[in-house]
Amino acid sequence: MLDIKKIKENPEAVKAGLRAKEMDCDAVIDRILELDVAVRGLKTATETKTAEKNKLSKENGKLFGQKKGAEKRGEDVSGIEAQINANMAASVAIDEAIADDKLKLRELEEQYYTAMLSLPNLPDPDLLPGGKENNEPLRYIGEKHSFDFEPKHHVDLCTDLGLIDYERGVKLAGGGNWMYTGMGARLEWALLNYFIDTHTADGYDFILPPHMLEYQCGLTAGQFPKFADEVFKIANHPTEGGTFYMLPTAEAALASVYRDEILTEADLPKKFFAYTPCFRREAGSHRADERGMVRGHQFNKVEMFQFTTPEGSDEAFEELVTKAERLVAGLGLHFRTVKLAAGDCSASMARTYDIEILIPSMNGYKEVSSVSNARDYQARRGNIRYRRADGKIDFVHTLNGSGLATSRIFPAIVEQNQRADGSVVVPECLRKYLGGIEVIEAK
């Protein structure tokens, strides 16, 4: 969520930033400013009415005392009673007006909150405006594999080598699913162990979060309400009255770990990584060249996440990018790092670098890690703050990055490392997890 102070102080600058994200935002920003004025005005009016009611109550207290004294003296109290009754009638009218104001206030606050939630994060000023056509490749790492034979598609390689059973995966769970078998399951698990061991050695804390999350987790992460239809919802969750869903990425869980809490500056940075399967509807049609594991409803991923101070935010981002690059480079694969244009960054993020791996059969690069900085956007949605050394309370910054997703690493390994006889060379860093196996050969 954006800072309303920033919107009020320079609405045109905010509009310009959101236009760089390809959002037609003028009407929304103008409406937010109108609602802010209306909400503050209604709160002031309610406070004024409450003060008037309190004044009448005090006046009646005095009048009751005067009435009691007059009655003791045998004096006529009809005038005092008339004033008391008038004050009570006025107080009732004020109560009714306050009730109406509170009802209107709730409606306006709901409109304000909904409008604020609809705004994406502002992009960092150094990003190019527009969509993916303006993405900037920053560097290419590793040598492209050249083949003196006709290379196979990963679907054919995985089938021939008995690594993946696509047909039975579809039989078990429908289209967009697959089943790892034999050495394929071991290779998948080796990848996950490689990621986990690397992050552990780097001092990150390992988390295994729940796979079923409440709605507020998606709201904090910035995925809801806009993308609520892109997740798998749980119809018969035992908790009544709430909306629960299968997590699309561990980011949705990790972003809410400290929701509604106040950390201390000494606590930061907090560095986590989590392993989870990820569940996504992936609505829409897939391109023909995306057959196999490139896009599916369930895949495995290790996610990195940091909570930092604003001052440590940029350094944390570079650390996460370096870690993601190091993981792919350690596998001996060719890839590139791309700085996304403002409009290609997700709604929650101020900046994103994608790590894109070459998949030869697609003659192009596919993202295996997105490293992103949300600045204070998620923290404001989740009310995640920290107390500075001077006592001031401020919002933390949150960052995340895949470290890594396997469903595209796996195809890249078998395609980039295939040999003419149909076998696949195992990356050296994975061999210790596979009992020293160096080459996967057809049985």
Disulfide bonds with the S-S distance in Angstrom:
none
